[in-house]
Amino acid sequence: MSDRAEKKKEIQDAIKNIVEAKGSARVTNKRDKEVRYMLWIDKELMKKVKLKALEEETTVKDLIEYSLKTFLKDFE
């Protein structure tokens, strides 16, 4: 085997080991309690949400989460 082929194999093995290690070790963080959800939203509404987030010095994500939680509390 050439030096280049050996180096390529070493790199592939190293990547494989990293991927296997990450798959077996459970890392807990904030994202473990979240899911990704994509939806289509009216452009003007999104502009208003972004503007409100800027005014409140928060993220769009946090503003939407807060709004949904507040909205859903009304139904409890």
Summary of the structure (lengths in Angstrom):
residues: 76
radius of gyration: 22.5
end to end distance: 68.2
largest distance: 68.9
contacts: 118
relative contact order: 0.05
helix: 71%
strand: 0%
